[in-house]
Amino acid sequence: MDLVKKIKTVLNRSFKPQVLELEDDDGVIGVVVSDHFRAVESLDRQLMIQNALRQSLTPLSMEEMSRILAIAPMTPEEYVAYGPKNKVRRKAR
C-alpha cells in the first residue's frame, strides 16, 4: 500500500473527515477537515494526528513518518473561511 493511501485509511478511521486531501511530491502534504478538531488547540491537533498514525492497526514506520511534511488539521468552519482555493502548495523550484 502506498504511503498516501495508508495515511488516508488511518485518518478516515480516526477522524471521519469531511475533507481529506493529501499529495506526495517528495513528501506528504495536505489537509484534514473534521469536527474532531473543534475546541482543540493547534499543537494538540497535530498530536492527535501523530498519535493516530503511530497507534493505528497498521502504524506508520519512522521512515514513513519522516516523509510527512505537513498535514493541516482544520474544523469545517476554518476550512470554509480559509477556503479550498488557498491550498498549501510548495514553492516552484
KOLMI-943221 format. One record per atom (N, C-alpha, C): residue number from 1; residue in three letters; chain; x, z, y. Coordinates in Angstrom, 1 decimal. Example, Ala and Ser with C-alpha at 12.3 -4.5 7.8 and 13.67 -1.06 7.14 Angstrom:
2
@resi 1; resn ALA; chain A; x 13.2; z 7.8; y -5.7
@resi 1; resn ALA; chain A; x 12.3; z 7.8; y -4.5
@resi 1; resn ALA; chain A; x 13.2; z 7.8; y -3.3
@resi 2; resn SER; chain A; x 12.8; z 7.1; y -2.2
@resi 2; resn SER; chain A; x 13.7; z 7.1; y -1.1
@resi 2; resn SER; chain A; x 12.9; z 7.9; y 0.0
END
This chain:
93
@resi 1; resn MET; chain A; x 0.9; z 0.0; y -1.2
@resi 1; resn MET; chain A; x 0.0; z 0.0; y 0.0
@resi 1; resn MET; chain A; x 0.9; z 0.0; y 1.2
@resi 2; resn ASP; chain A; x 0.6; z -0.9; y 2.2
@resi 2; resn ASP; chain A; x 1.4; z -0.9; y 3.4
@resi 2; resn ASP; chain A; x 1.1; z 0.3; y 4.2
@resi 3; resn LEU; chain A; x 2.0; z 0.6; y 5.1
@resi 3; resn LEU; chain A; x 2.0; z 1.8; y 5.9
@resi 3; resn LEU; chain A; x 0.8; z 1.9; y 6.8
@resi 4; resn VAL; chain A; x 0.4; z 0.9; y 7.5
@resi 4; resn VAL; chain A; x -0.8; z 0.9; y 8.4
@resi 4; resn VAL; chain A; x -2.0; z 1.2; y 7.6
@resi 5; resn LYS; chain A; x -2.2; z 0.6; y 6.4
@resi 5; resn LYS; chain A; x -3.3; z 0.8; y 5.6
@resi 5; resn LYS; chain A; x -3.4; z 2.3; y 5.1
@resi 6; resn LYS; chain A; x -2.2; z 2.8; y 4.7
@resi 6; resn LYS; chain A; x -2.1; z 4.2; y 4.3
@resi 6; resn LYS; chain A; x -2.5; z 5.2; y 5.4
@resi 7; resn ILE; chain A; x -2.0; z 4.9; y 6.6
@resi 7; resn ILE; chain A; x -2.3; z 5.8; y 7.7
@resi 7; resn ILE; chain A; x -3.8; z 5.7; y 8.0
@resi 8; resn LYS; chain A; x -4.4; z 4.5; y 8.0
@resi 8; resn LYS; chain A; x -5.8; z 4.3; y 8.3
@resi 8; resn LYS; chain A; x -6.7; z 5.1; y 7.3
@resi 9; resn THR; chain A; x -6.3; z 5.0; y 6.0
@resi 9; resn THR; chain A; x -7.0; z 5.7; y 5.0
@resi 9; resn THR; chain A; x -7.0; z 7.2; y 5.3
@resi 10; resn VAL; chain A; x -5.9; z 7.8; y 5.6
@resi 10; resn VAL; chain A; x -5.8; z 9.2; y 5.9
@resi 10; resn VAL; chain A; x -6.6; z 9.6; y 7.1
@resi 11; resn LEU; chain A; x -6.4; z 8.8; y 8.2
@resi 11; resn LEU; chain A; x -7.1; z 9.2; y 9.5
@resi 11; resn LEU; chain A; x -8.6; z 9.0; y 9.3
@resi 12; resn ASN; chain A; x -9.1; z 8.0; y 8.6
@resi 12; resn ASN; chain A; x -10.5; z 7.8; y 8.4
@resi 12; resn ASN; chain A; x -11.1; z 9.0; y 7.6
@resi 13; resn ARG; chain A; x -10.4; z 9.5; y 6.6
@resi 13; resn ARG; chain A; x -10.9; z 10.6; y 5.8
@resi 13; resn ARG; chain A; x -10.9; z 11.9; y 6.7
@resi 14; resn SER; chain A; x -9.9; z 12.1; y 7.5
@resi 14; resn SER; chain A; x -9.7; z 13.3; y 8.2
@resi 14; resn SER; chain A; x -10.5; z 13.4; y 9.5
@resi 15; resn PHE; chain A; x -10.7; z 12.3; y 10.2
@resi 15; resn PHE; chain A; x -11.4; z 12.4; y 11.5
@resi 15; resn PHE; chain A; x -12.6; z 11.6; y 11.7
@resi 16; resn LYS; chain A; x -13.0; z 10.8; y 10.7
@resi 16; resn LYS; chain A; x -14.2; z 10.0; y 10.8
@resi 16; resn LYS; chain A; x -14.3; z 9.3; y 12.2
@resi 17; resn PRO; chain A; x -13.3; z 8.5; y 12.5
@resi 17; resn PRO; chain A; x -13.2; z 8.0; y 13.9
@resi 17; resn PRO; chain A; x -14.2; z 6.9; y 14.2
@resi 18; resn GLN; chain A; x -14.6; z 6.8; y 15.4
@resi 18; resn GLN; chain A; x -15.4; z 5.7; y 15.9
@resi 18; resn GLN; chain A; x -14.6; z 4.5; y 16.1
@resi 19; resn VAL; chain A; x -13.3; z 4.7; y 16.5
@resi 19; resn VAL; chain A; x -12.4; z 3.6; y 16.7
@resi 19; resn VAL; chain A; x -11.1; z 4.0; y 16.1
@resi 20; resn LEU; chain A; x -10.5; z 3.1; y 15.4
@resi 20; resn LEU; chain A; x -9.1; z 3.3; y 14.8
@resi 20; resn LEU; chain A; x -8.4; z 2.0; y 14.9
@resi 21; resn GLU; chain A; x -7.5; z 1.9; y 15.8
@resi 21; resn GLU; chain A; x -6.7; z 0.7; y 16.0
@resi 21; resn GLU; chain A; x -5.2; z 1.0; y 15.8
@resi 22; resn LEU; chain A; x -4.6; z 0.4; y 14.8
@resi 22; resn LEU; chain A; x -3.1; z 0.6; y 14.6
@resi 22; resn LEU; chain A; x -2.5; z -0.8; y 14.4
@resi 23; resn GLU; chain A; x -1.2; z -0.8; y 14.9
@resi 23; resn GLU; chain A; x -0.5; z -2.1; y 14.6
@resi 23; resn GLU; chain A; x 1.0; z -1.6; y 14.3
@resi 24; resn ASP; chain A; x 1.6; z -2.5; y 13.6
@resi 24; resn ASP; chain A; x 3.0; z -2.2; y 13.2
@resi 24; resn ASP; chain A; x 3.9; z -3.4; y 13.6
@resi 25; resn ASP; chain A; x 4.7; z -3.1; y 14.6
@resi 25; resn ASP; chain A; x 5.7; z -4.1; y 15.1
@resi 25; resn ASP; chain A; x 7.0; z -3.3; y 15.3
@resi 26; resn ASP; chain A; x 7.8; z -3.1; y 14.2
@resi 26; resn ASP; chain A; x 9.0; z -2.3; y 14.3
@resi 26; resn ASP; chain A; x 8.6; z -0.8; y 14.5
@resi 27; resn GLY; chain A; x 7.4; z -0.4; y 14.2
@resi 27; resn GLY; chain A; x 6.9; z 0.9; y 14.3
@resi 27; resn GLY; chain A; x 5.5; z 0.9; y 14.6
@resi 28; resn VAL; chain A; x 4.8; z 2.0; y 14.1
@resi 28; resn VAL; chain A; x 3.3; z 2.0; y 14.2
@resi 28; resn VAL; chain A; x 2.9; z 2.6; y 15.5
@resi 29; resn ILE; chain A; x 2.0; z 2.0; y 16.2
@resi 29; resn ILE; chain A; x 1.4; z 2.5; y 17.4
@resi 29; resn ILE; chain A; x -0.1; z 2.3; y 17.3
@resi 30; resn GLY; chain A; x -0.9; z 3.1; y 18.1
@resi 30; resn GLY; chain A; x -2.3; z 2.9; y 18.1
@resi 30; resn GLY; chain A; x -3.1; z 4.0; y 18.7
@resi 31; resn VAL; chain A; x -4.4; z 3.9; y 18.4
@resi 31; resn VAL; chain A; x -5.3; z 4.9; y 19.0
@resi 31; resn VAL; chain A; x -6.4; z 5.3; y 17.9
@resi 32; resn VAL; chain A; x -6.7; z 6.6; y 17.9
@resi 32; resn VAL; chain A; x -7.8; z 7.1; y 17.0
@resi 32; resn VAL; chain A; x -8.8; z 7.8; y 17.9
@resi 33; resn VAL; chain A; x -10.1; z 7.4; y 17.9
@resi 33; resn VAL; chain A; x -11.1; z 8.0; y 18.7
@resi 33; resn VAL; chain A; x -12.1; z 8.7; y 17.8
@resi 34; resn SER; chain A; x -12.2; z 10.0; y 18.1
@resi 34; resn SER; chain A; x -13.0; z 10.9; y 17.2
@resi 34; resn SER; chain A; x -13.6; z 12.1; y 18.0
@resi 35; resn ASP; chain A; x -14.8; z 12.5; y 17.5
@resi 35; resn ASP; chain A; x -15.4; z 13.7; y 18.1
@resi 35; resn ASP; chain A; x -14.6; z 15.0; y 17.7
@resi 36; resn HIS; chain A; x -13.8; z 14.9; y 16.7
@resi 36; resn HIS; chain A; x -12.9; z 16.0; y 16.2
@resi 36; resn HIS; chain A; x -11.9; z 16.5; y 17.3
@resi 37; resn PHE; chain A; x -11.7; z 15.6; y 18.3
@resi 37; resn PHE; chain A; x -10.7; z 16.0; y 19.3
@resi 37; resn PHE; chain A; x -11.3; z 16.6; y 20.6
@resi 38; resn ARG; chain A; x -12.7; z 16.8; y 20.5
@resi 38; resn ARG; chain A; x -13.3; z 17.5; y 21.7
@resi 38; resn ARG; chain A; x -12.8; z 18.9; y 21.8
@resi 39; resn ALA; chain A; x -12.6; z 19.3; y 23.1
@resi 39; resn ALA; chain A; x -12.1; z 20.7; y 23.4
@resi 39; resn ALA; chain A; x -10.8; z 21.1; y 22.7
@resi 40; resn VAL; chain A; x -10.0; z 20.1; y 22.4
@resi 40; resn VAL; chain A; x -8.7; z 20.3; y 21.8
@resi 40; resn VAL; chain A; x -7.6; z 19.8; y 22.7
@resi 41; resn GLU; chain A; x -6.7; z 20.7; y 23.0
@resi 41; resn GLU; chain A; x -5.5; z 20.3; y 23.9
@resi 41; resn GLU; chain A; x -4.7; z 19.1; y 23.3
@resi 42; resn SER; chain A; x -4.1; z 18.4; y 24.1
@resi 42; resn SER; chain A; x -3.3; z 17.2; y 23.8
@resi 42; resn SER; chain A; x -2.3; z 17.5; y 22.6
@resi 43; resn LEU; chain A; x -1.5; z 18.5; y 22.8
@resi 43; resn LEU; chain A; x -0.5; z 18.8; y 21.8
@resi 43; resn LEU; chain A; x -1.1; z 19.2; y 20.5
@resi 44; resn ASP; chain A; x -2.2; z 19.9; y 20.5
@resi 44; resn ASP; chain A; x -2.9; z 20.3; y 19.3
@resi 44; resn ASP; chain A; x -3.5; z 19.1; y 18.6
@resi 45; resn ARG; chain A; x -4.0; z 18.1; y 19.4
@resi 45; resn ARG; chain A; x -4.5; z 16.8; y 18.8
@resi 45; resn ARG; chain A; x -3.4; z 16.1; y 18.0
@resi 46; resn GLN; chain A; x -2.2; z 16.1; y 18.6
@resi 46; resn GLN; chain A; x -1.0; z 15.5; y 17.9
@resi 46; resn GLN; chain A; x -0.7; z 16.2; y 16.6
@resi 47; resn LEU; chain A; x -0.8; z 17.5; y 16.7
@resi 47; resn LEU; chain A; x -0.5; z 18.4; y 15.5
@resi 47; resn LEU; chain A; x -1.6; z 18.1; y 14.4
@resi 48; resn MET; chain A; x -2.8; z 17.9; y 14.8
@resi 48; resn MET; chain A; x -3.9; z 17.6; y 13.9
@resi 48; resn MET; chain A; x -3.6; z 16.3; y 13.1
@resi 49; resn ILE; chain A; x -3.1; z 15.3; y 13.8
@resi 49; resn ILE; chain A; x -2.8; z 14.0; y 13.2
@resi 49; resn ILE; chain A; x -1.6; z 14.2; y 12.3
@resi 50; resn GLN; chain A; x -0.5; z 14.9; y 12.7
@resi 50; resn GLN; chain A; x 0.6; z 15.1; y 11.9
@resi 50; resn GLN; chain A; x 0.3; z 15.8; y 10.6
@resi 51; resn ASN; chain A; x -0.5; z 16.9; y 10.8
@resi 51; resn ASN; chain A; x -0.9; z 17.7; y 9.6
@resi 51; resn ASN; chain A; x -1.7; z 16.9; y 8.6
@resi 52; resn ALA; chain A; x -2.6; z 16.1; y 9.1
@resi 52; resn ALA; chain A; x -3.4; z 15.2; y 8.3
@resi 52; resn ALA; chain A; x -2.6; z 14.2; y 7.5
@resi 53; resn LEU; chain A; x -1.6; z 13.7; y 8.1
@resi 53; resn LEU; chain A; x -0.7; z 12.7; y 7.5
@resi 53; resn LEU; chain A; x 0.2; z 13.4; y 6.5
@resi 54; resn ARG; chain A; x 0.6; z 14.6; y 6.7
@resi 54; resn ARG; chain A; x 1.5; z 15.3; y 5.8
@resi 54; resn ARG; chain A; x 0.8; z 16.0; y 4.7
@resi 55; resn GLN; chain A; x -0.5; z 16.3; y 4.9
@resi 55; resn GLN; chain A; x -1.2; z 17.1; y 3.9
@resi 55; resn GLN; chain A; x -2.3; z 16.3; y 3.1
@resi 56; resn SER; chain A; x -2.3; z 15.0; y 3.3
@resi 56; resn SER; chain A; x -3.3; z 14.2; y 2.6
@resi 56; resn SER; chain A; x -3.1; z 14.2; y 1.1
@resi 57; resn LEU; chain A; x -4.0; z 13.6; y 0.4
@resi 57; resn LEU; chain A; x -3.9; z 13.4; y -1.1
@resi 57; resn LEU; chain A; x -2.6; z 12.6; y -1.4
@resi 58; resn THR; chain A; x -2.3; z 11.6; y -0.5
@resi 58; resn THR; chain A; x -1.1; z 10.8; y -0.7
@resi 58; resn THR; chain A; x -0.3; z 11.0; y 0.6
@resi 59; resn PRO; chain A; x 0.5; z 12.1; y 0.8
@resi 59; resn PRO; chain A; x 1.2; z 12.4; y 2.0
@resi 59; resn PRO; chain A; x 2.2; z 11.3; y 2.3
@resi 60; resn LEU; chain A; x 2.4; z 11.1; y 3.6
@resi 60; resn LEU; chain A; x 3.5; z 10.2; y 4.0
@resi 60; resn LEU; chain A; x 4.8; z 10.8; y 3.9
@resi 61; resn SER; chain A; x 5.8; z 10.0; y 3.5
@resi 61; resn SER; chain A; x 7.2; z 10.5; y 3.3
@resi 61; resn SER; chain A; x 7.8; z 10.7; y 4.7
@resi 62; resn MET; chain A; x 8.9; z 11.3; y 4.8
@resi 62; resn MET; chain A; x 9.6; z 11.5; y 6.0
@resi 62; resn MET; chain A; x 10.0; z 10.1; y 6.6
@resi 63; resn GLU; chain A; x 10.4; z 9.2; y 5.8
@resi 63; resn GLU; chain A; x 10.7; z 7.8; y 6.2
@resi 63; resn GLU; chain A; x 9.5; z 7.2; y 6.9
@resi 64; resn GLU; chain A; x 8.3; z 7.3; y 6.2
@resi 64; resn GLU; chain A; x 7.1; z 6.7; y 6.7
@resi 64; resn GLU; chain A; x 6.7; z 7.4; y 8.0
@resi 65; resn MET; chain A; x 6.8; z 8.7; y 8.1
@resi 65; resn MET; chain A; x 6.5; z 9.4; y 9.3
@resi 65; resn MET; chain A; x 7.4; z 9.0; y 10.5
@resi 66; resn SER; chain A; x 8.7; z 8.7; y 10.2
@resi 66; resn SER; chain A; x 9.6; z 8.3; y 11.2
@resi 66; resn SER; chain A; x 9.3; z 6.9; y 11.8
@resi 67; resn ARG; chain A; x 8.5; z 6.1; y 11.1
@resi 67; resn ARG; chain A; x 8.1; z 4.8; y 11.6
@resi 67; resn ARG; chain A; x 6.9; z 4.9; y 12.5
@resi 68; resn ILE; chain A; x 6.2; z 6.0; y 12.6
@resi 68; resn ILE; chain A; x 5.1; z 6.2; y 13.6
@resi 68; resn ILE; chain A; x 5.6; z 6.5; y 14.9
@resi 69; resn LEU; chain A; x 5.4; z 5.6; y 15.9
@resi 69; resn LEU; chain A; x 5.9; z 5.8; y 17.2
@resi 69; resn LEU; chain A; x 4.9; z 6.6; y 18.1
@resi 70; resn ALA; chain A; x 3.7; z 6.2; y 18.1
@resi 70; resn ALA; chain A; x 2.6; z 6.8; y 18.9
@resi 70; resn ALA; chain A; x 1.3; z 6.5; y 18.4
@resi 71; resn ILE; chain A; x 0.5; z 7.5; y 18.1
@resi 71; resn ILE; chain A; x -1.0; z 7.4; y 17.9
@resi 71; resn ILE; chain A; x -1.7; z 8.3; y 18.9
@resi 72; resn ALA; chain A; x -2.4; z 7.6; y 19.8
@resi 72; resn ALA; chain A; x -3.1; z 8.4; y 20.8
@resi 72; resn ALA; chain A; x -4.5; z 8.9; y 20.3
@resi 73; resn PRO; chain A; x -4.6; z 10.2; y 20.3
@resi 73; resn PRO; chain A; x -5.9; z 10.7; y 19.9
@resi 73; resn PRO; chain A; x -6.8; z 10.9; y 21.1
@resi 74; resn MET; chain A; x -8.1; z 10.4; y 21.0
@resi 74; resn MET; chain A; x -9.0; z 10.5; y 22.2
@resi 74; resn MET; chain A; x -10.4; z 10.8; y 21.7
@resi 75; resn THR; chain A; x -11.1; z 11.4; y 22.6
@resi 75; resn THR; chain A; x -12.6; z 11.6; y 22.4
@resi 75; resn THR; chain A; x -13.2; z 10.3; y 22.7
@resi 76; resn PRO; chain A; x -14.5; z 10.1; y 22.3
@resi 76; resn PRO; chain A; x -15.2; z 8.8; y 22.7
@resi 76; resn PRO; chain A; x -15.3; z 8.7; y 24.2
@resi 77; resn GLU; chain A; x -15.5; z 9.7; y 24.9
@resi 77; resn GLU; chain A; x -15.6; z 9.7; y 26.4
@resi 77; resn GLU; chain A; x -14.3; z 9.3; y 27.0
@resi 78; resn GLU; chain A; x -13.2; z 9.8; y 26.5
@resi 78; resn GLU; chain A; x -11.9; z 9.4; y 27.0
@resi 78; resn GLU; chain A; x -11.6; z 8.0; y 26.8
@resi 79; resn TYR; chain A; x -12.0; z 7.5; y 25.6
@resi 79; resn TYR; chain A; x -11.8; z 6.1; y 25.3
@resi 79; resn TYR; chain A; x -12.6; z 5.2; y 26.2
@resi 80; resn VAL; chain A; x -13.8; z 5.5; y 26.5
@resi 80; resn VAL; chain A; x -14.6; z 4.7; y 27.3
@resi 80; resn VAL; chain A; x -14.0; z 4.7; y 28.7
@resi 81; resn ALA; chain A; x -13.6; z 5.9; y 29.2
@resi 81; resn ALA; chain A; x -13.0; z 6.0; y 30.6
@resi 81; resn ALA; chain A; x -11.7; z 5.2; y 30.6
@resi 82; resn TYR; chain A; x -10.9; z 5.3; y 29.6
@resi 82; resn TYR; chain A; x -9.6; z 4.6; y 29.6
@resi 82; resn TYR; chain A; x -9.8; z 3.2; y 29.4
@resi 83; resn GLY; chain A; x -10.7; z 2.9; y 28.4
@resi 83; resn GLY; chain A; x -11.1; z 1.5; y 28.1
@resi 83; resn GLY; chain A; x -10.2; z 0.8; y 27.1
@resi 84; resn PRO; chain A; x -10.8; z 0.1; y 26.2
@resi 84; resn PRO; chain A; x -10.0; z -0.7; y 25.2
@resi 84; resn PRO; chain A; x -9.2; z -1.8; y 25.9
@resi 85; resn LYS; chain A; x -9.6; z -2.2; y 27.1
@resi 85; resn LYS; chain A; x -8.8; z -3.3; y 27.7
@resi 85; resn LYS; chain A; x -7.4; z -2.8; y 28.1
@resi 86; resn ASN; chain A; x -7.2; z -1.5; y 28.2
@resi 86; resn ASN; chain A; x -5.9; z -0.9; y 28.6
@resi 86; resn ASN; chain A; x -5.1; z -0.4; y 27.4
@resi 87; resn LYS; chain A; x -5.2; z -1.1; y 26.3
@resi 87; resn LYS; chain A; x -4.4; z -0.7; y 25.1
@resi 87; resn LYS; chain A; x -3.0; z -0.4; y 25.4
@resi 88; resn VAL; chain A; x -2.4; z 0.5; y 24.7
@resi 88; resn VAL; chain A; x -1.0; z 0.7; y 24.8
@resi 88; resn VAL; chain A; x -0.2; z -0.4; y 24.2
@resi 89; resn ARG; chain A; x 0.6; z -1.1; y 24.9
@resi 89; resn ARG; chain A; x 1.4; z -2.2; y 24.4
@resi 89; resn ARG; chain A; x 2.9; z -1.9; y 24.7
@resi 90; resn ARG; chain A; x 3.7; z -2.5; y 23.8
@resi 90; resn ARG; chain A; x 5.1; z -2.4; y 24.1
@resi 90; resn ARG; chain A; x 5.5; z -3.4; y 25.2
@resi 91; resn LYS; chain A; x 6.6; z -3.0; y 25.9
@resi 91; resn LYS; chain A; x 7.1; z -3.9; y 26.9
@resi 91; resn LYS; chain A; x 7.7; z -5.1; y 26.3
@resi 92; resn ALA; chain A; x 7.5; z -6.3; y 26.9
@resi 92; resn ALA; chain A; x 8.1; z -7.5; y 26.4
@resi 92; resn ALA; chain A; x 9.6; z -7.3; y 26.4
@resi 93; resn ARG; chain A; x 10.2; z -7.9; y 25.4
@resi 93; resn ARG; chain A; x 11.6; z -7.8; y 25.2
@resi 93; resn ARG; chain A; x 12.3; z -9.0; y 25.8
END
